[in-house]
């Protein structure tokens, strides 16, 4: 994702220099340059965007596969949508490469491909997110009866919230891109360029948030309070949740070692002897 994002940005910079510096010397040259959608840099830019989207959608599908305990049948619909997204995306790139000079991105022969690509990608992400959240809720419901009284019954909601927030950012950006394209607005170019790096940020955001302990109710970072004398009715509060504390039996053993080897000779002597401890000799000696 990082390599694709950097490559996409590099092409944008090259096109900006060519459009505003090289072609900008001619009257209306910049507009004429960006109107040529069949240029090699424009085609390469779209190919990179399609590849980035497929990587992201594959990542979501892989998450779904793992959360559903590696159940293969759950992948039938998402993988079908993923293949259809690839066909629509790369088909659009072929049509863009074959477009005539000056043919706009809103041409009738391009709209079915581009619309299908955006709609399929959005459907894939929404479906995978819903299935992942549903699986987490279902699993939490099954293990709820095995939890101790007062356990973190709402802990799964933090996980679901993280998943939904990450998917919502990408879905909102993709919906904005689809809306601007359907409206025939050139703002779709802005949405397209923003969406490219946003894909990489969003799909690694969940890893960062979990790594920071977001889904652990801040139990790692502290915030809990434990009473010194924990009785059966006392509670421990961590991250806003209360947990019952049980008595704990503690056994303490003490081991002592006495080193008297240097004094055994004095203990065997008859009569009181006052010895010089530092020298090891009696005063008479």
Steps between C-alpha positions, in 0.01 A plus 500: 500500500782739583681433171182542296414821680846646441490400133160665461628819662809502278285477187281784629808719546627416149162579349475827694841614373417400145155654507578830672860559384537337158144533370429808710695716259225456241158665522265262681783247490449363851135419433590334172764286670269370773226438242716235332405202712675250271849629583737234643532677836122521542456132415782402738345712773167323462662157493677576828176620656317183393783285638495690830125449531532128431770466764276674752196290410711185521617609844140541615412158359795345682384655828157354440653157438701513824217632717269227372750237618632434147164386368529473123133536407487850649737614222273407209318833467793730598741327262243516221460872562879538510541332161220710353667814640829404331326437166313830515806696615752372250233504228458870569877546468494331159217724383688805626811396308298457179315829539537759229687823554301740711246236603386591852490259792121536499461348156211257456725205418692547828213559740376137527849377586581772752159493666516123535848519649406755766174323589662154525788624715263680736276193525798276577613718789155546649417129477831391654470752783145391582599133501803563722298702751224238499748221566652685795158562652395139447820364657463735796144380553614137509774551760303743716371226730854388582610841623523592863242735642584857407745401226558729205172427327540803279863441403401372157336832420840671500620250239187549288531877534859489375403287201201715408690826535780377275254375239283811527787733409581306185136448408422870544793600278401243238137615512617860449702393197205311356264792566724760336552275198128433457441875527751563220711727721874544461519477879524125443868557413555650845318210667701252296836647600397519868365146503826344384709571815189479718462132413838417650436711809157356572587136457796523735319724748335204670841340558630820658196541723518142623874541556433804717267293716180671384301176508629398842308759701827677587588218739862506391547872546367496854203682639400209723476502876543195718418505869765388746259262674299336228199325642238300309274802459768745386545601137789595278426775247689496169402709201158578640411136566478338845635152570436297820811422705540165673714423809847375415694269733867595534760264650829654606804285580827630643836328456796599718864401462751555785869504417687425825802315363739774609374489862489124558857496636412757765182319600700183583741677735446471876433805705402843389710626217488848368616499144593760252249449225691700244830312539352164601734470795455517876661788688747259673627392164 
